[in-house]
Amino acid sequence: MHIYVMKKIRILQVIPVLTLGGISSVVMNWYRHLDDSKYQFDFISFNDGPLRAEITALGGNIFIIPTIKQKPFQHLKALNEILSNQNKYDVVHVHNSFKNGVLLGLAKQKGIKVRVCHSHTSGVENKFLLPFMSLFKAIVTRASNVHLACGKEAGEFLYGNKSFTVINNAISVQRYLADKQDTNNIKTQFSLPKNKQLVLHVGRFSIVKNHQFLLELAKDKTLNPAIHFVCVGEGPLKADFAEAIQQEAVQARFTLLTATPDIPLLLKSADAFIMPSLFEGISVALLEAQAAALPCLISNTIAKASDMGLALVTFNPLDDLSPWLMQLNNLPLVELTADKVTEAFLEKGFSTESVLAQLTNIYSSRDKYARN
């Protein structure tokens, strides 16, 4: 008797770092919920991190390689070895999109049928790249045959007037829903002040996240003395920001925390969420804050589709502190039921279930893309 064992669809995910938050958390959310008897994720990343243990436990292989900018020869050699693997990949899914044209081109050359380019940003952080952007965009668009984006703005940024599909950055809403428990234990655990109004910021310490704006708010004499900013994350500018806090003598206004998987706990202990980014697609951290029913003060440069319609989000200009200060000085008490929050995410298509249906449809369509 012949027993047929269905071959798993093997997907190579290409993400910038194996850290918590951002693109990594979106992809890991998919990985945790996909049927592991049908789909297998492996990862290329350019920086190791705390997600390694979970990926390995879920059966994924990890390849940490240098970027093409750091070590071009080693980068190409590593890619060639990975993509020539005898258990050839069915799908390559690239997330730091315009920077990986070479990888997508090589995947096409190696005969990988489904080559996904996924735009997660609506701008360029490194301005020196601007003169080369049209070339980068042309390369990745031609080398890939599935064009995805986390939102309309991110798609138009990378693909221009070409067609693309929006895959929402879905979250597991249940993990973040607010409850009325006493938060003193959480505050003790993270050494947070108990007699303050905690305003949470979650994001990498980089130019685009605009932590400098929080410093300007903290220095303002009209800001309620009870407001305390809690900044969670890592990144190249963290030490500089810590030093600036000292220089401006506003240490009493800030707690800086390392990246942590305990974001749901921190959201429960917070009174509001703030995000003054210079530009942003659909922010996962902002979605999590809304799931936790927090008032969200964000810049008007962030995609409008980030708002789940729960009357929690206020879009503010970055050239005027006054609306931010006014809202921080009058933080509302939010009364939202778990059902109402869950329903809003489902309706807007930001629940995990709706996104997995889109993804599995793409990953399973090898024959459809074979000719492209």
C-alpha positions in Angstrom: 0.0 0.0 0.0 1.3 3.4 -1.0 1.0 6.3 1.5 1.1 9.7 -0.1 2.8 12.3 2.1 2.1 15.9 1.0 5.3 17.9 0.5 5.4 21.0 2.6 5.6 24.4 0.8 9.0 25.8 1.7 9.2 29.6 2.0 12.3 31.6 2.5 11.5 34.8 4.4 14.0 37.6 4.1 13.9 40.1 7.1 16.3 42.7 8.3 16.7 41.5 11.9 15.7 38.7 14.2 14.5 41.2 16.8 11.1 41.8 18.4 8.8 44.2 16.8 8.3 45.7 13.3 8.5 43.5 10.3 9.9 40.6 12.4 6.8 40.5 14.6 4.5 40.5 11.5 6.2 37.5 9.9 6.4 35.6 13.2 2.7 36.2 13.7 2.1 34.4 10.4 4.6 31.6 11.3 2.9 30.9 14.6 -0.5 30.5 13.0 0.1 28.8 9.7 -0.5 25.0 9.5 3.0 23.6 10.1 2.1 20.4 8.3 1.7 22.4 5.0 4.1 25.3 5.3 7.7 25.7 6.4 9.5 29.0 6.9 13.3 29.5 6.8 14.9 32.9 7.3 17.6 35.0 5.8 18.5 37.9 8.1 21.3 40.4 8.4 21.4 40.6 12.2 20.9 37.9 14.8 18.5 38.4 17.7 16.1 37.0 20.3 13.7 35.4 17.8 16.3 32.7 17.0 15.1 30.4 19.7 11.4 30.5 18.7 12.2 30.1 15.0 14.4 27.1 15.7 11.7 25.6 18.0 9.1 25.9 15.2 11.5 24.0 12.8 12.8 26.9 10.8 16.4 27.3 9.5 18.2 30.6 10.0 20.9 32.1 7.7 22.6 35.2 9.1 24.5 36.8 6.2 26.3 40.2 5.7 24.4 42.8 3.6 25.6 43.5 0.1 26.8 46.9 1.3 28.9 45.4 4.1 30.6 42.5 2.2 29.4 42.2 -1.4 31.4 39.0 -2.2 30.4 37.1 0.9 26.8 38.3 0.5 26.6 36.8 -3.1 28.3 33.6 -2.1 25.9 33.0 0.8 22.9 33.7 -1.4 24.1 31.4 -4.1 24.5 28.6 -1.6 21.2 29.1 0.1 19.2 29.4 -3.1 21.0 26.4 -4.7 19.9 24.2 -1.7 18.8 20.7 -2.9 15.5 21.2 -1.0 14.8 24.2 -3.3 12.4 26.8 -2.0 9.0 27.2 -3.5 8.7 30.8 -2.4 11.1 33.7 -1.6 9.4 36.5 0.3 11.5 39.6 0.7 10.5 42.2 3.2 13.3 44.9 3.2 12.1 45.4 -0.4 14.1 47.8 -2.5 17.4 46.8 -0.9 17.2 43.2 -2.2 17.0 43.3 -5.9 20.1 41.1 -6.3 18.5 38.4 -4.1 15.3 38.5 -6.1 17.2 38.4 -9.4 19.2 35.4 -8.2 16.0 33.6 -7.1 14.5 34.2 -10.5 17.7 32.8 -12.2 17.5 29.7 -9.9 13.9 29.0 -11.0 12.1 29.8 -7.8 8.5 30.2 -9.0 7.0 32.6 -6.4 9.1 35.7 -5.7 7.4 38.1 -3.4 8.5 41.7 -3.0 6.8 43.2 0.1 6.9 47.0 0.8 6.7 48.0 4.4 7.6 51.7 4.2 6.4 54.8 2.5 9.7 56.7 2.5 13.5 56.5 2.6 15.4 56.9 5.9 18.9 57.3 4.3 18.7 60.3 2.0 21.9 59.4 0.2 19.8 56.5 -1.5 17.4 58.9 -3.1 19.2 59.4 -6.4 19.3 55.6 -6.9 15.7 54.8 -5.8 14.2 54.7 -9.3 16.8 52.1 -10.3 16.3 50.0 -7.1 12.5 50.1 -7.6 12.8 49.0 -11.2 15.1 46.1 -10.3 13.0 44.6 -7.5 9.7 45.1 -9.5 11.1 43.2 -12.5 12.8 40.4 -10.5 9.6 39.7 -8.4 6.3 38.4 -9.6 4.1 39.1 -6.6 3.9 42.7 -5.4 2.7 43.2 -1.9 2.5 46.2 0.5 1.4 46.8 4.1 -0.8 49.6 2.9 -1.7 51.9 0.0 1.0 54.5 0.7 3.7 51.8 1.0 2.6 50.2 -2.3 2.5 53.5 -4.2 5.9 54.4 -2.9 7.6 51.2 -4.3 5.4 50.2 -7.3 4.2 53.6 -8.5 1.2 53.1 -10.8 1.8 49.3 -11.2 -0.7 47.0 -9.5 0.0 45.6 -6.0 -1.9 43.7 -3.3 -2.3 45.1 0.2 -1.6 42.6 3.0 -2.5 44.2 6.3 -0.1 44.0 9.2 -2.4 41.9 11.3 -2.0 41.2 15.0 -3.4 38.7 17.4 -5.9 41.1 19.0 -6.6 38.8 22.0 -3.1 39.2 23.3 -3.5 43.0 23.7 -7.0 43.5 24.9 -7.2 45.7 28.0 -8.3 44.3 31.4 -8.9 46.1 34.6 -6.2 44.3 36.6 -4.0 46.2 39.1 -0.9 47.3 37.1 1.4 48.0 40.1 3.1 44.6 39.7 3.9 45.4 36.0 5.3 48.9 37.0 7.5 47.3 39.7 8.7 44.7 37.2 9.9 47.4 34.7 10.9 50.0 37.3 8.2 52.4 36.2 6.9 55.2 38.4 3.5 54.4 40.0 2.3 58.0 40.5 2.6 59.2 36.9 0.7 59.0 33.7 2.7 56.7 31.5 2.9 57.5 27.8 4.4 54.6 25.8 6.5 54.7 22.7 7.6 51.5 21.0 10.0 51.7 18.2 13.6 51.4 17.0 15.9 54.3 18.0 16.4 55.7 14.5 15.9 59.0 12.7 12.5 58.1 11.2 11.0 57.3 14.7 11.7 61.0 15.7 12.5 60.5 19.4 13.8 64.1 19.4 10.2 65.2 19.2 9.5 63.5 22.6 12.4 65.5 24.0 10.9 68.8 22.8 7.6 67.8 24.5 9.4 66.9 27.7 11.2 70.2 27.9 8.0 72.2 27.5 7.1 74.0 30.8 3.4 73.7 30.1 3.4 69.9 30.1 1.6 68.2 33.0 4.2 67.2 35.6 2.5 63.8 35.8 3.4 62.8 32.2 6.2 60.2 32.0 7.5 58.8 28.6 8.4 55.1 28.4 10.4 54.4 25.3 10.9 50.7 24.4 13.4 49.6 21.8 17.0 49.3 20.5 18.8 51.1 17.7 21.8 53.2 16.7 20.5 56.4 18.2 19.6 55.1 21.7 22.8 56.1 23.4 22.6 59.6 21.9 19.0 60.0 23.0 19.9 58.9 26.6 22.7 61.5 26.6 20.4 64.2 25.3 17.9 63.5 28.1 20.7 64.0 30.6 21.9 67.3 28.9 18.4 68.7 28.9 17.9 67.6 32.6 14.6 65.9 31.9 15.6 62.4 33.3 12.5 62.5 35.5 10.3 62.5 32.4 11.8 59.3 30.8 12.3 55.6 31.2 14.2 53.8 28.4 13.6 50.1 28.2 15.2 47.4 26.0 13.2 45.6 23.3 11.0 43.1 25.1 8.4 40.4 24.2 6.3 41.9 27.1 4.7 44.7 25.1 1.2 43.5 26.0 2.0 44.0 29.7 3.5 47.4 29.1 0.4 48.5 27.1 -1.8 47.4 30.0 0.2 49.6 32.4 0.2 52.7 30.1 -2.3 55.6 30.0 -1.5 56.6 26.3 0.6 55.8 23.3 2.6 58.2 21.3 4.3 58.0 17.8 5.8 61.1 16.2 7.4 59.3 13.2 8.6 61.3 10.2 6.8 58.7 8.0 5.3 55.3 8.6 3.3 52.6 6.8 0.9 50.6 8.9 2.6 50.4 12.3 2.3 47.2 14.2 3.0 49.0 17.5 0.2 51.4 16.8 -2.2 48.5 16.0 -1.2 46.9 19.3 -1.9 50.1 21.2 -5.4 50.4 19.8 -6.1 46.7 20.6 -5.1 47.7 24.2 -7.7 50.6 24.0 -5.1 53.4 24.6 -5.5 57.0 23.4 -2.9 57.3 20.5 -1.2 60.6 19.7 0.5 60.2 16.3 1.9 62.3 13.6 -0.1 63.1 10.5 2.6 61.6 8.4 1.5 58.1 9.4 -0.9 56.1 7.1 -4.5 57.0 7.8 -5.4 53.3 7.3 -3.6 52.7 10.7 -6.7 54.0 12.5 -9.1 51.2 13.4 -12.0 53.6 13.8 -12.3 53.2 17.6 -12.0 57.0 18.2 -8.6 56.4 19.9 -6.2 57.9 17.3 -5.4 61.6 16.9 -3.3 62.7 13.9 -1.1 65.8 14.8 1.3 68.0 12.8 5.0 67.8 13.6 5.6 71.5 13.2 3.4 72.5 16.2 3.8 71.2 19.7 0.5 72.7 21.0 -2.0 70.1 20.0 0.2 67.3 21.4 0.6 69.2 24.7 -3.1 69.9 24.9 -3.9 66.2 24.5 -1.2 65.0 26.8 -2.5 67.4 29.5 -6.1 66.1 29.0 -5.7 62.3 28.5 -9.2 60.7 28.3 -10.4 57.7 30.2 -11.3 55.1 27.5 -14.3 52.7 28.0 -14.3 50.1 25.2 -15.4 46.6 25.4 -13.2 43.7 24.2 -16.0 42.7 21.7 -16.0 46.2 20.2 -12.2 46.2 19.7 -12.2 42.7 18.3 -15.0 43.6 15.9 -13.2 46.7 14.6 -10.0 44.8 13.8 -12.0 42.1 12.0 -14.0 44.6 10.0 -10.9 46.5 8.8 -9.1 43.2 7.9 -6.4 43.5 10.5 -7.1 40.2 12.2 -4.7 37.3 11.7 -7.4 35.0 10.1 -8.1 37.2 7.1 -4.4 37.8 6.3 -3.5 34.1 6.5 -6.1 33.3 3.9 -4.5 35.8 1.5 -1.0 34.5 2.2 -1.7 30.8 1.8 -3.4 31.6 -1.5 -0.2 33.3 -2.8 2.1 30.6 -1.3 0.1 27.8 -2.9 -0.1 29.3 -6.4 3.3 28.1 -7.8 1.9 27.1 -11.2 0.2 30.5 -11.6 3.5 32.3 -11.3 5.7 29.8 -13.1 5.7 31.7 -16.4 6.7 35.1 -14.8 
